[in-house]
Amino acid sequence: MNIHHSIYIYALKGGSHQAFSYFYEKYADLIYSFALKQTKNKSAAQDIVQDTFMQLWKMRNNLDSEKNIQSLLFTIARHHIIDLFRKQVVEVDFEEYLDFCEKRSNNHSIEEKIYYDEFVAHLQKSKSLLSRREREVYEMSREKNMTIQDIAEALKLSPQTVKNHITSTLKIFRQALLK
Protein backbone atom coordinates (compact mmCIF):
# COMPACT_ATOMS: atom_id res chain seq x y z
CA MET A 1 0.00 0.00 0.00
CA ASN A 2 1.32 3.39 -0.96
CA ILE A 3 1.93 5.65 2.07
CA HIS A 4 0.83 8.58 -0.08
CA HIS A 5 -2.54 6.86 -0.67
CA SER A 6 -2.91 6.15 3.06
CA ILE A 7 -2.52 9.84 3.85
CA TYR A 8 -5.16 10.76 1.29
CA ILE A 9 -7.52 8.08 2.55
CA TYR A 10 -7.10 9.39 6.08
CA ALA A 11 -7.80 12.94 4.83
CA LEU A 12 -10.82 11.71 2.87
CA LYS A 13 -12.20 10.11 6.03
CA GLY A 14 -11.99 13.56 7.58
CA GLY A 15 -14.06 15.02 4.74
CA SER A 16 -11.23 16.52 2.68
CA HIS A 17 -12.43 17.65 -0.73
CA GLN A 18 -8.81 17.85 -1.86
CA ALA A 19 -8.30 14.16 -1.06
CA PHE A 20 -11.52 13.30 -2.86
CA SER A 21 -10.34 15.27 -5.91
CA TYR A 22 -7.03 13.44 -5.77
CA PHE A 23 -8.73 10.05 -6.03
CA TYR A 24 -11.15 11.30 -8.66
CA GLU A 25 -8.37 12.63 -10.87
CA LYS A 26 -6.34 9.47 -10.39
CA TYR A 27 -9.09 6.90 -11.05
CA ALA A 28 -12.03 8.48 -12.89
CA ASP A 29 -10.63 7.82 -16.37
CA LEU A 30 -9.77 4.22 -15.50
CA ILE A 31 -13.25 3.57 -14.15
CA TYR A 32 -14.81 5.29 -17.15
CA SER A 33 -12.83 3.04 -19.52
CA PHE A 34 -13.85 -0.02 -17.52
CA ALA A 35 -17.53 0.99 -17.48
CA LEU A 36 -17.51 1.92 -21.17
CA LYS A 37 -15.99 -1.43 -22.08
CA GLN A 38 -18.69 -3.23 -20.11
CA THR A 39 -21.73 -1.14 -21.07
CA LYS A 40 -20.74 0.07 -24.55
CA ASN A 41 -22.60 3.28 -23.69
CA LYS A 42 -20.84 6.61 -23.01
CA SER A 43 -23.67 8.11 -21.02
CA ALA A 44 -24.04 5.01 -18.84
CA ALA A 45 -20.27 4.92 -18.29
CA GLN A 46 -20.29 8.56 -17.18
CA ASP A 47 -23.17 7.86 -14.80
CA ILE A 48 -21.32 4.89 -13.35
CA VAL A 49 -18.23 7.01 -12.70
CA GLN A 50 -20.36 9.64 -10.99
CA ASP A 51 -22.27 7.07 -8.93
CA THR A 52 -19.04 5.32 -7.96
CA PHE A 53 -17.45 8.47 -6.61
CA MET A 54 -20.67 9.57 -4.92
CA GLN A 55 -20.73 6.25 -3.12
CA LEU A 56 -17.06 6.67 -2.18
CA TRP A 57 -17.88 10.04 -0.65
CA LYS A 58 -20.85 8.63 1.26
CA MET A 59 -18.79 5.76 2.68
CA ARG A 60 -15.66 7.81 3.37
CA ASN A 61 -16.03 7.48 7.16
CA ASN A 62 -15.76 3.68 6.90
CA LEU A 63 -12.67 3.57 4.69
CA ASP A 64 -9.67 1.55 5.82
CA SER A 65 -6.40 3.31 5.07
CA GLU A 66 -4.70 -0.09 4.73
CA LYS A 67 -7.02 -1.27 1.92
CA ASN A 68 -6.51 -0.74 -1.78
CA ILE A 69 -8.78 2.11 -2.84
CA GLN A 70 -8.44 1.28 -6.54
CA SER A 71 -9.85 -2.16 -5.96
CA LEU A 72 -12.66 -0.66 -3.86
CA LEU A 73 -13.57 1.80 -6.61
CA PHE A 74 -13.63 -0.90 -9.29
CA THR A 75 -15.78 -3.10 -7.06
CA ILE A 76 -18.25 -0.26 -6.56
CA ALA A 77 -18.28 0.44 -10.31
CA ARG A 78 -18.81 -3.24 -11.09
CA HIS A 79 -21.82 -3.33 -8.75
CA HIS A 80 -23.30 -0.28 -10.49
CA ILE A 81 -22.79 -1.95 -13.87
CA ILE A 82 -24.53 -5.09 -12.62
CA ASP A 83 -27.42 -2.98 -11.29
CA LEU A 84 -27.69 -1.26 -14.68
CA PHE A 85 -27.86 -4.60 -16.48
CA ARG A 86 -30.46 -5.90 -14.03
CA LYS A 87 -32.65 -2.87 -14.70
CA GLN A 88 -32.31 -3.38 -18.44
CA VAL A 89 -33.33 -7.03 -18.16
CA VAL A 90 -36.36 -6.24 -16.02
CA GLU A 91 -37.63 -3.41 -18.21
CA VAL A 92 -40.13 -4.75 -20.68
CA ASP A 93 -41.05 -2.02 -23.08
CA PHE A 94 -44.12 -3.65 -24.49
CA GLU A 95 -45.60 -0.35 -25.64
CA GLU A 96 -42.64 0.27 -27.95
CA TYR A 97 -43.02 -3.29 -29.20
CA LEU A 98 -46.68 -2.70 -30.03
CA ASP A 99 -45.87 0.59 -31.78
CA PHE A 100 -43.11 -1.09 -33.76
CA CYS A 101 -45.38 -3.91 -34.87
CA GLU A 102 -48.18 -1.57 -35.86
CA LYS A 103 -45.85 0.68 -37.88
CA ARG A 104 -44.37 -2.18 -39.87
CA SER A 105 -45.89 -3.01 -43.18
CA ASN A 106 -48.48 -5.73 -43.66
CA ASN A 107 -45.78 -8.03 -45.03
CA HIS A 108 -45.34 -9.85 -41.73
CA SER A 109 -44.04 -13.35 -41.74
CA ILE A 110 -46.28 -15.97 -40.22
CA GLU A 111 -43.88 -16.31 -37.31
CA GLU A 112 -43.94 -12.55 -36.60
CA LYS A 113 -47.73 -12.57 -36.76
CA ILE A 114 -47.90 -15.46 -34.29
CA TYR A 115 -45.49 -13.70 -31.88
CA TYR A 116 -47.43 -10.47 -32.16
CA ASP A 117 -50.80 -12.16 -31.63
CA GLU A 118 -49.41 -14.07 -28.66
CA PHE A 119 -48.02 -10.87 -27.18
CA VAL A 120 -51.34 -9.03 -27.61
CA ALA A 121 -53.17 -11.96 -25.99
CA HIS A 122 -50.79 -11.83 -23.00
CA LEU A 123 -51.27 -8.07 -22.79
CA GLN A 124 -55.06 -8.45 -22.77
CA LYS A 125 -54.79 -11.16 -20.11
CA SER A 126 -52.56 -8.86 -18.06
CA LYS A 127 -55.16 -6.09 -18.36
CA SER A 128 -57.66 -8.42 -16.68
CA LEU A 129 -55.43 -8.34 -13.58
CA LEU A 130 -56.01 -4.60 -13.21
CA SER A 131 -58.69 -2.94 -11.15
CA ARG A 132 -61.38 -1.11 -13.08
CA ARG A 133 -59.77 2.27 -12.26
CA GLU A 134 -56.26 1.11 -13.22
CA ARG A 135 -57.55 -0.25 -16.53
CA GLU A 136 -59.40 2.98 -17.19
CA VAL A 137 -56.32 5.12 -16.45
CA TYR A 138 -54.08 2.85 -18.52
CA GLU A 139 -56.39 2.93 -21.54
CA MET A 140 -56.75 6.70 -21.38
CA SER A 141 -53.00 7.16 -21.05
CA ARG A 142 -51.62 4.58 -23.43
CA GLU A 143 -54.42 3.87 -25.89
CA LYS A 144 -56.03 7.30 -26.12
CA ASN A 145 -52.74 9.19 -25.56
CA MET A 146 -54.25 11.50 -22.96
CA THR A 147 -51.96 13.50 -20.68
CA ILE A 148 -51.83 12.85 -16.95
CA GLN A 149 -53.50 16.21 -16.33
CA ASP A 150 -56.33 15.42 -18.77
CA ILE A 151 -56.91 12.02 -17.17
CA ALA A 152 -56.91 13.57 -13.70
CA GLU A 153 -59.52 16.13 -14.73
CA ALA A 154 -61.68 13.58 -16.55
CA LEU A 155 -61.69 11.13 -13.64
CA LYS A 156 -61.62 13.77 -10.89
CA LEU A 157 -58.36 12.45 -9.49
CA SER A 158 -55.15 14.16 -8.51
CA PRO A 159 -52.33 13.99 -11.09
CA GLN A 160 -50.22 12.08 -8.54
CA THR A 161 -52.96 9.44 -8.19
CA VAL A 162 -53.00 9.05 -11.97
CA LYS A 163 -49.20 8.65 -11.99
CA ASN A 164 -49.47 6.05 -9.21
CA HIS A 165 -52.07 4.09 -11.20
CA ILE A 166 -49.87 4.13 -14.31
CA THR A 167 -46.80 3.05 -12.33
CA SER A 168 -48.62 0.17 -10.62
CA THR A 169 -50.18 -0.89 -13.93
CA LEU A 170 -46.82 -1.02 -15.70
CA LYS A 171 -45.38 -3.00 -12.80
CA ILE A 172 -48.23 -5.53 -13.05
CA PHE A 173 -47.67 -5.79 -16.81
CA ARG A 174 -43.93 -6.33 -16.43
CA GLN A 175 -44.45 -9.09 -13.88
CA ALA A 176 -47.17 -10.80 -15.90
CA LEU A 177 -45.39 -10.54 -19.23
CA LEU A 178 -42.04 -11.74 -17.87
CA LYS A 179 -43.71 -14.99 -16.85
Residue, then its C-alpha position, 0 to 999 in steps of 0.5 A: m500500500n502506498i503511504h501517499h494513498s494512506i494519507y489521502i484516505y485518512a484525509l478523505k475520512g476527515g471530509s477533505h475535498q482535496a483528497f476526494s479530488y485526488f482520487y477522482e483525478k487518479y481513477a475516474d478515467l480508468i473507471y470510465s474506460f472499464a464501465l464503457k468497455q462493459t456497457k458500450n454506452k458513453s452516457a451510462a459509463q459517465d453515470i457509473v463514474q459519478d455514482t461510484f465516486m458519490q458512493l465513495w464520498k458517502m462511505r468515506n467514514n468507513l474507509d480503511s487506510e490499509k485497503n486498496i482504494q483502486s480495488l474498492l472503486f472498481t468493485i463499486a463500479r462493477h456493482h453499479i454496472i450489474d445494477l444497470f444490467r439488471k434494470q435493463v433485463v427487467e424493463v419490458d417495453f411492451e408499448e414500444y413493441l406494439d408501436f413497432c409492430e403496428k408501424r411495420s408493413n403488412n408483409h409480416s411473416i407468419e412467425e412474426k404474426i404469431y409472436y405479435d398475436e401471442f403478445v397481444a393476448h398476454l397483454q389483454k390477459s394482463k389487463s384483466l389483472l387490473s382494477r377497473r380504475e387502473r384499466e381505465v387510467y391505462e387505456m386513457s394514457r396509453e391507448k387514447n394518448m391523454t396527458i396525466q392532467d387530462i386524465a386527472e380532470a376527466l376522472k376527478l383524481s389528482p395527477q399524482t394518483v393518476k401517476n401512481h395508477i400508471t406506475s402500478t399498472l406497468k409494474i403488473f404488466r412487467q411481472a405478468l409478461l415476464k412470466 
